[in-house]
């Protein structure tokens, strides 16, 4: 009889541990998708882009569900003079489309963009790709 009690205890512990792991997996934050964007500026306009991001764009991104992850510039020319690369994340590709639609139609963004471009357009070309974190990536 005592042997059965131990067996039930062990089975119960194993099942309980499995249930805890299952619940943890279910409550884990949902996966997100990363968007890598590269902005190629018109000559002499990179500083205006940095100012716009620093003072306005990042806050407006957050307002529309986009998470700012990282921003970079090149160390070497010629890209150093006209290129900004950044990564933002969204809950999903579908959410990204919604986020961008809301961002583009935001009156605050429209005013910021118009004001920042009073001396001329800033961005000549934008490259955008969506990526997923690998299972071994420290950033997920």
C-alpha positions as CSV (number, residue, x, y, z in Angstrom):
1,X,0.0,0.0,0.0
2,X,2.8,2.4,0.9
3,X,4.4,1.8,-2.5
4,X,1.2,2.9,-4.3
5,X,1.1,6.0,-2.2
6,X,4.6,6.9,-3.3
7,X,3.7,6.2,-6.9
8,X,0.7,8.4,-6.8
9,X,2.7,11.1,-5.2
10,X,5.4,10.9,-7.9
11,X,2.9,10.8,-10.7
12,X,1.0,13.8,-9.1
13,X,4.3,15.8,-8.8
14,X,5.2,15.1,-12.5
15,X,1.7,16.0,-13.7
16,X,1.6,19.1,-11.6
17,X,5.0,20.2,-12.9
18,X,3.9,19.7,-16.4
19,X,0.7,21.7,-15.8
20,X,2.7,24.6,-14.3
21,X,4.9,24.6,-17.5
22,X,1.9,24.4,-19.7
23,X,0.2,27.4,-17.9
24,X,3.5,29.3,-18.1
25,X,3.8,28.7,-21.8
26,X,0.1,29.8,-22.3
27,X,0.6,33.0,-20.3
28,X,4.0,33.9,-21.9
29,X,4.0,37.0,-23.9
30,X,2.9,36.5,-27.5
31,X,5.5,36.3,-30.2
32,X,6.4,39.5,-31.9
33,X,7.6,40.4,-35.4
34,X,10.5,42.7,-35.9
35,X,10.7,45.2,-38.7
36,X,14.1,46.4,-39.9
37,X,13.9,49.8,-41.6
38,X,16.6,51.6,-43.5
39,X,16.1,55.3,-44.4
40,X,18.2,56.8,-47.1
41,X,18.2,60.6,-46.7
42,X,18.6,63.3,-49.3
43,X,22.1,65.0,-49.0
44,X,22.5,67.0,-45.9
45,X,19.2,65.9,-44.3
46,X,20.2,63.2,-41.9
47,X,20.5,65.6,-38.9
48,X,16.9,66.7,-39.6
49,X,15.8,63.0,-39.5
50,X,17.6,62.4,-36.3
51,X,15.9,65.4,-34.7
52,X,12.5,64.3,-35.9
53,X,13.0,60.8,-34.5
54,X,14.6,62.1,-31.2
55,X,11.9,64.7,-30.5
56,X,8.7,63.1,-32.0
57,X,8.7,60.0,-34.1
58,X,9.7,57.5,-31.4
59,X,6.9,58.7,-29.1
60,X,4.3,58.6,-31.9
61,X,5.4,55.0,-32.8
62,X,4.8,53.9,-29.2
63,X,1.4,55.6,-29.3
64,X,0.5,53.4,-32.2
65,X,1.7,50.1,-30.8
66,X,5.2,50.0,-32.3
67,X,8.0,49.2,-29.9
68,X,11.3,51.0,-30.4
69,X,14.1,48.4,-30.3
70,X,17.3,50.0,-31.6
71,X,18.6,52.7,-33.9
72,X,21.9,52.8,-35.7
73,X,24.0,54.9,-38.1
74,X,27.0,53.7,-40.1
75,X,30.5,54.4,-38.9
76,X,32.0,54.7,-42.4
77,X,31.2,56.9,-45.4
78,X,29.4,57.3,-47.7
79,X,26.4,55.7,-45.8
80,X,27.4,57.6,-42.6
81,X,26.2,60.8,-44.1
82,X,22.7,59.7,-45.2
83,X,21.5,56.5,-43.7
84,X,19.6,55.5,-40.5
85,X,18.8,51.9,-39.7
86,X,16.3,51.0,-37.0
87,X,14.3,48.1,-35.6
88,X,10.8,48.3,-34.2
89,X,8.6,45.4,-33.2
90,X,4.9,44.7,-33.6
91,X,2.6,42.0,-32.2
92,X,2.2,40.5,-35.7
93,X,2.4,41.4,-39.4
94,X,-1.3,42.2,-39.4
95,X,-0.9,44.5,-36.4
96,X,2.1,46.1,-38.2
97,X,-0.1,47.0,-41.1
98,X,-2.7,48.5,-38.7
99,X,0.0,50.3,-36.7
100,X,1.4,51.9,-39.9
101,X,-2.0,53.0,-41.2
102,X,-2.8,54.6,-37.8
103,X,0.6,56.3,-37.7
104,X,0.3,57.7,-41.2
105,X,-3.1,59.1,-40.5
106,X,-2.2,60.6,-37.1
107,X,-2.7,64.4,-37.2
108,X,0.2,64.8,-34.8
109,X,2.5,62.9,-37.2
110,X,1.3,64.9,-40.2
111,X,2.1,68.1,-38.5
112,X,5.5,66.9,-37.3
113,X,6.3,65.6,-40.8
114,X,5.2,68.9,-42.5
115,X,7.2,71.0,-40.0
116,X,10.3,68.9,-40.3
117,X,10.2,69.1,-44.1
118,X,9.8,72.9,-44.4
119,X,13.4,73.1,-45.6
120,X,12.9,70.2,-48.0
121,X,12.1,66.5,-48.1
122,X,14.2,64.4,-45.7
123,X,13.9,60.8,-46.8
124,X,14.6,59.7,-50.4
125,X,14.0,56.0,-50.0
126,X,12.9,53.5,-47.3
127,X,13.7,49.8,-47.2
128,X,11.7,47.6,-44.9
129,X,11.9,43.9,-44.1
130,X,10.1,41.8,-41.5
131,X,12.1,39.2,-39.5
132,X,11.4,36.7,-36.7
133,X,13.8,36.0,-33.8
134,X,15.3,32.6,-33.9
135,X,14.8,30.2,-31.0
136,X,18.3,30.9,-29.8
137,X,18.2,34.7,-30.1
138,X,18.7,36.5,-26.8
139,X,16.2,39.1,-28.1
140,X,12.7,37.7,-28.8
